[in-house]
Amino acid sequence: MFVRDQIKELAKVDPSTEYYVLAPYDHRLRNKNNSISENLHVIYFRYMWPRQLCTLNAEGLWPAIQKNPAKLILVPPMMVCFIFIAVRLALKKSPDLLYAHWLTPQGIVAYTSSLIAGAPFAFTSHASDASILDKLPFIGKLIVKLCTRRARGITVVSKRTRNKLRHFFTDTEWESIEGKVHTIPMGTSVSPSSGHRRTQQHQPYILFMGRLAEKKGVAYLIKGFQEFASHHPEYTLKIAGIGPLKAELSSLISSLNLQDKVSLVGYAEGKIKESLIGNCDIFIVPSIITKNGDSEGLPVSLLEGLSAGKLCIATKESGADEVIEQSCNGFLIDQKSPKAISEALHLAANLDEASIDKIRRNAIRTARKYSWEEIGHKYYQFLMSATNDKKNTHH
């Protein structure tokens, strides 16, 4: 959703620029090509026939493959079709810039299309999209270096993500490219909640919002909530999102006899999403670094929780340590620790009114720096700079 929000904001910043968005078709999402506005057009491409075989997009590419490794066979045709459509569109429209979210595989597609069509390109690295290529002996590192050197500009969403990209280069190599690597997170558009948690007439609840994937750490949250709820029976936990671990998490909830306390509310957007965030008492981001190195960059959901003025708890490994100052605008905890989650929830649930007001104000103040109005202009300036800066182009 943050990609959609970003491109919509870019289209508002400069209505005179035309934007074309390419994305893989997924029959479960009922994707249809459409023009969102006069200067913003979305094109979904099919890569398998019949269309029911196009199943890589709804859950996300890597979560879909982790859930069903057989889907790896769909990646080559998806990338070939992606490149074909991108090159065809580039030759037809002669774009000023090809821009990709994630280095793997979109950045590779943009790099290849750039070579064929002769158009400049830039990309944004979000979390472990570069690290994935480190698992491919020799060729992985080569791909990262080729894409990074040719790119006119690169953004990373956090310092942690920047360091993951930096890992592929020697000190001398990094010196030659670091000038075009910019740290710009994604933005948020959630407004501050008008309600106050001590006066809301509803059962208090804790909210998690995000993809139900391993790196989100939801299993640890459920276990930590079990301990917390034994001392705070008035609280419930709402888990908003979809993903490959839905069935596994549902089984965990049942095994811990938490069916009456924990609910999987599914995917939420628009008014439903705003209501869930606006009415929650505690917002939690329990992200982890998985065994295979998959991790967050900086979750947009955390920025949304801060923007709504909520009591936010997040693991340091989520990237929250770049945003949250302990007990000032939220709370930081260690990853993979149900005990740490329980203790943080207990602390937040027992804050006095003055402390809640202070953290709420500080959270909103912090989030203003990440509003789409602010971040959208930064990305527009970055893209325009990448479009005009020919000195960083490597052929």
N, C-alpha and C positions, 0 to 999 in steps of 0.2 A: 504493500500500500504506500510505503514511503516513496517508491519510484513514481507512482502515479501523482502523489502530492508534489513531488519535486518538479516534475515536468509541467504540471498545471501552474505552479508558481512561476516557472521560467516563462511560460506562455503569457502570463499576466505582466511580468516585468517588461517584456518587449513584444508587444502584439505584432510588430512588423516582421519578426522572424518566424519562419515556418518550421514546425517540428514534426518529425515522423518517428513513431515508436514502433519497433519490431519486437514481437514476442511469440514464443511457441504456442501453438494452439493446444488446448486441452479440452476434450469433449465434455468432461465433467463440469467445467466452468462455463460452458455455452458461450465461448468467446465469439464475438462478432466484430468485424472491422467497422470502425466508426470514426466520425469527426467530432471530437469533444467540443471544439470551438473552431473558428475560422482558420486558426493557425496551428491547431493541434490535431494530428491524425494518428490513429492506432491501427496497426496492421498485424493480424495474427496469421501465422503461416503453418500449414500442415506439413508434416514430415514423414507420416506413415499413412497407408491406406489398408483397410478402412480407417475412418477417423477415430474409431473406438480404441485404436492402438496408441493414439497420442495421449500419453498419460504421465508426462514428465514435469508438467508445470504446476498442477494444483497444489502439490505438497512441497514443491521445490525440488530441483534436480537431485542434489546429493541425498536429502532425506528419502526421496523416492527410491534411489538406488540402494541405500542402506536397508530399507524395508524389504526390497525385492531385488537382489543383485542381478537377476535375469534381465532387468530393465537396462542394464549397461549396454545391451545390444542396440538400444534405441538411440544412444548418444551419437554414434557416427552419422546416421542418416539425418538426425536433427541438426548437427553442425554443418553438414553439407548443404542442406536446404537453407539454413540460416545464412550461410555465406552467399549462396546463389541469390537469395532474395535481397540481401544487403547490397551486393555488387550491382544487381539489376537496378535497384532503386537509386544507388549512388550514381550510376552512369546516366540515368534518366534525369535526376534532379541536380546533379553536380553540387553536393552539399559542401558547406564551408568546414564541417567537422562531423566525424563519426564519433559518437560518445557511448561508452559501454559501462554498465554497472557490473561489477565483479570481473576479475581477471580470468577466472575459469568458470564457464567456457566463453562467456560473452566477449571478454577482452581479446581472446585468441581469434574469435570470429571477426571482431573489428580490425584487429591487426592484419589478418589475411585479406579482408575486404579492402583495407587501406592500400595494401600492396598492389592488388589487382586493379582497383578503380582509381588509384592515384590520389585518394582523398586523405587529408590529415585525420588523426584520431587521438582520442584521450580516453582515460578510463578512471573509474572509482573502485578502490579496493575496500571491501567491507570488514572482513574478519580473517578467515582462514583460506580464502580463495587462492592466494598465492602459495600458502603452505602446502596445499593439496598437491601441487606440482613437485614439491620437494621429495615426494615419495617415488617419483619416476627417476631412476638413475640417469644422470647426465642430461637426458633430453628435457626433463622438467626444469632444471636450472637454466638451460639454454633458451627455452620458451619464455621464461620470465625476463631474461636479459634482453631478448630480441624485442618483446612487446614494450618493455620499459624504455629501452633506448629509442625506439621509433616514436613513441607517444609524444605528442606536443605538450601534454600536461597530464598530471596524475593527482588525484585526491585520495586521501585515506581518512577514515572516519574517526580515528583515535590515534594516540601515540603508540598504543600497543600494536595496532594494525600497521603503522609505519615501521615499527621495529621488525615485524614479520617480513615485510618487503625488503628492508635493509639487510636482512640475513643472507640474501642471495648474492651480495656484492662485497668485494674487498673495499677497504677504506678508499683507495684511489679511484675505484670504479664509482663508488657512491658519491664522491666529491663532484664527479662530472654530471650527475643527474639529480642530486638532491635539491637543486634550485627549482626544479619543476614539480616537486612533490609537495603538495599543500594539505594540511590537516583541516578538513571541513566536515563536521558531522552532518547527519541528516537532520531535518527540522521537525517541528511539532506544530500542530494547529489547535490543540485542545485548549479551551478557555478555562480560567480559574473557576472552580465550583463556588456557587453562591451559598451552598449549605455549609453547616459547621457540624462536625461529627458528634458533639455532645447534645445537640438540639434536634438532630434528625430523628424522625419517628419511624425507625425501621430497625430490624435486627442487624447488629453490626457485622460487617463481613470484611474479609481480607481478599484482595483481588490479585490474581496473576493473569497477565494478558500476553500471549505470544504463541509461537508455533510449538506444537507438542512433539519436540525433538529432544534427543539426548542432551545436547549442549545447554538446553534451557533449565535443566536441573529440577524439573517438576517433581520427580520421585522423592528427592530429598525434602522438598517443600511439604509434600503430603505427610511424610514421616515426622517432620518437625512440627507440623500443625497438630498431629495426633497428641504429642506431648503438651503443646500449648493449650489445646482444647480441654485437656483434663483439668486444667486450672481456670480456664475461661470458657465455660460451656455456652455462654451467650453468643460466641462468635461462630461464624461459618466461613468456609473457604470457597470462593468461586474461581474456577479455572476456565478462562476464555481463550479459545483457539482450536485449531485443528492440526492434525499431523499424524505421522506414522506410529506414535506411541499411544494413541487414544485407547486402544483395547487393553494394552499393558497397564496403563494408569488406572483404567476402570477396574481391572482385576485387583490392583493394589488397594484401591479405595475399599473394595468389598472385603478383601482379606483383613483389613484393619478395622472393619465394622464402622466405617465412616460415611456410609451412604446417606445418613441424615444430616451430615455436617459438611460434606464436600460435594460439589456439583460441577460437572463438566458442561458448561453452558454453550459450547460451540463457538463458531466464528462470529465475531461481532464487528460491526462497522456503523458509521453514521450516528443516528440518535441513540441506538442501543448501546453502542460503544461509549458515547459521551455519558449516558446514564450510568453505566457500570462503573466508569472511572469516577464520575461526579459523586456517586453515593457511597463509594467504598470508604472504609475507615483507615485501612492500611493497604499500601500498594507494594508488592514484593517482586523482585527480580532475582531469582536464585541460580543464575547461570553458572555453568562449570566449564572447565577445559576437559574434553573427553580424552580417552586413552589414545585415540588416533590423532589428537592435537586440534580437533575442531573446537572453535570457541567463538565468542561474540567479538564484535568491534566495539560498538557502543549502542545498546538497544534503544530504538526509538520509543519503545513502550516506557522506558524509564523517564525519558524526557517528557512524555505525555503525563505521567504521574506527577512529576515535579510541576509541570505547567498547570495542572489542576489543583496545585497546592496541597497535595496529599502527603501523609507520612510515608516516606519511601524507604524501603529496606532493600539493599542490593549487595551482591557479592563483589568483592574487589576484582575478581576475575572477569566480570561482565564488562569491565571498562568504566564502571561507576566511580572508581577512585579518581578519575579525571574530572568528575562533575560534583560528587558529593563530598562535603566536608563533615566529618563525623559529628553527630549531634547538633550540627548547625542548620543544615538543610535536608538532612536525612541520616541514614545509618548504614555503615559498611560492615559486612560480615565475611568470614572465610567460606570458601566453596565446600561442597560435599559434606556439610555438617548439619544434620537435623537438630543437634543440640544448639548450635549457634543461631539457627533460624528460630527455634523455640524461645531462646533467651531474648532475641531482638524483638520478637513479637510481644513478649511479655513486657519489655521495656516500653515499647510504643503504646501498648494498650493501657499502661498505667501512668502516662504523662499527665501532668496537670494542665489546666487551661492555658496558662501563660506560656508554657513550653510549647504547646501545640501551636499557638498563635505565632510564636517566634519562628518555628520551623516552617510553618505554612508560608509566612511572608518571605522567608529566605529562599524557599523552594521556588516560589513564583518568580522572584527576582532572578534566580539562576536560570530558570527556563526561558525568560525573555530573550536571553542571548541566543537561544536555539529556536526561536519562532521562525516559521517559514518565510515570513516577511523579511527577516534579517538574513537567514541562511540562503533564501532564494536569490537575493542580490549578490551574495558572495559567490554562489555557483554560477550565476550569469557572468559576473566579472571574470571568473576563472575560465569559463568556456570561451568568452570573447578573447581573452588573453591567449588561450591555446590556439584559437583560430588565426590570430594575427601574428603569433610569435613563430617565425620560421627558423630562428637560429637553433631551436632545440630539436629540429627534425633530423632523424638519422635514417638514411636509406641503406 
